[in-house]
Amino acid sequence: MDIATLSLVHTILEERGIRRAAKASGRPAASVSAALKRFEAAIAVPLVRRERGNLMPTLEAQSRMADLAAASEAIQSLLRPAHQQSPRIFQPAPSSPQRGEGGPQGRMRGTASSEIAERAPSSPRIRSALLPAGEKGETIANAPDPYAISVRPIPSISLTALERFVAVARSGSIRGAAKVSATGQPQLTRQMNDLERDLGYTLLSRSPSGISCTVEGLAAIPIVENLLDIWRRLSRASGDRFRRAAATWRFGSVMPLGPESEIARMLAALTAAWHRAQPRQPLFVSSTTADELIAGLKNRRFDVVLLDLETFPPEFEGKLISRTPLALAGHPSLFAKHGGNLAGLLLSNPIAVPSLRSGLRQQATHFIEATLTEQERNRLTLTEVDSIPVILNLVMDHGYLSVLPESSAARVRYPPAMQRLGPGYMQSLSLVWQKNALSRQVAEAMLGMMMTGQTTGTALGRD
């Protein structure tokens, strides 16, 4: 891990966007994105989710924000001596005859104190008027902004190099620190030289009697130790998580309609049977939309997924395991009012549907398009809710309609009135996995547990 990555991750979470963080940090967007991926891989936790073009911190990220903010502050403190040695410079017009000359006027134009920079006039025309007569010939359009200060990217200094600096400082010699860190003496010498170059100031004073710290070096030691402690806190949980993740199988599923639904029954049977068959290999089960499940399978956040789709991307293997008729569900009074007039029923009542990321929404869309004209569809009131229990509550208690699996909706305690849509509208459930022998073996074992509730006795192992 390095200080640039820590600082960039904090900026990403603060700015809630890669491009905004890139602008704030003075680095290319690709480098900022790579830093986020590198950090997430290091701590084994996803930090952001995308919502309407913004990157929103996950709950795990929010719990780490205090440490990341403290790390960012420590990094700025570590770099501050270099900033103090480099006063803020502005450049006068290229043709200035007094550039670099001495005297009060030349010194004023060569450097700018923080007070002058804060009072700097914002208008180029006003700044031009303040120049001496010999410099007013410069055109405002071509003259550089004398008060523009570029963002200095944070150098990619590894935490290992900082840790070795503390070892050198405390041992008083390169040789002693090299023995402690099991590093070659020439390599450690180069690493300390590179560290001083990247920081922009001298940390160590070399002499025949040994090594001592400069004033800046002494000030840097507690900052570095604090930064290393922060990283240990951030990475300590990831070590346990890595060890647990190596033995954990991750199963993703579309959201069940409720505790009585077929999907809920299959997931419960799988969880119980897996625990009996594989007590040393935990099973993690998570529910989300079909799009999120496919994305999770691609980036290996899931090993096996249950999709409400009949077809799936060809890069995976899978098996269709069930097909359930879909029905239009609503309060009985709504069906009594409109009889068999489905178009009138749809146009007269709000419709609750999952988001476009779900297979159930795709089936609902096909039904609406086949039932209503384009002009009629423009008059619909659609409410997107990615929670089937909430949709069911809207249907039962708030006068909404929805398209739901008939058999699952019929199992709830107070089932809604339903009208089957026909043979062309089905909820298909497919078990999908990565194309490799181990994933296939695990998926087949899981399928047996889901369908029968009995263990297969298959011995499973991870790569």
Buried (B, 14 or more C-beta within 10 A) or exposed (E): BBBBBBBBBBBBBBBBBBEBBBBBBEBEBEBBBBBBEBBBEBBBBBBBEEEEEEBBBBEBBEEBBEBBBBBBBBBBBBBBBBEEEEEEEBBBBEEBEBBEEEEEEBEEBBEBEEEEEEEBEEEBEEBBEEBEEEBEEBEEEEBEEBBEEEEEBBBEBBBBBBBBBBBBBEBBEBBBBBBEBEBEBEEBBEBBEBBBEBBBBBBBEEEEEEBEBBEBBEBBBEBBBBBBBBBEEBBEBBEEBEEEBEEBBBBBBBBBBBEBBBBBBBBBBBBBBBEEBBEEBBBBBBBBBBBBBBBBBEEEBBBBBBBBBBEBEEEBBBEBBBEBBBBBBBBEEBBEEBEEEBEEBBBBBBBBBBEEBBBBBBBBBBBBEEBBEEEEBEEEEEBBBBEBBEBBBBBBEEBBBBBBBBBBBBBBEEBBBBBEBEEEBBBBBBBBBBEEEBBBBBBBBBBBBBBEBEBBEBEBEEE
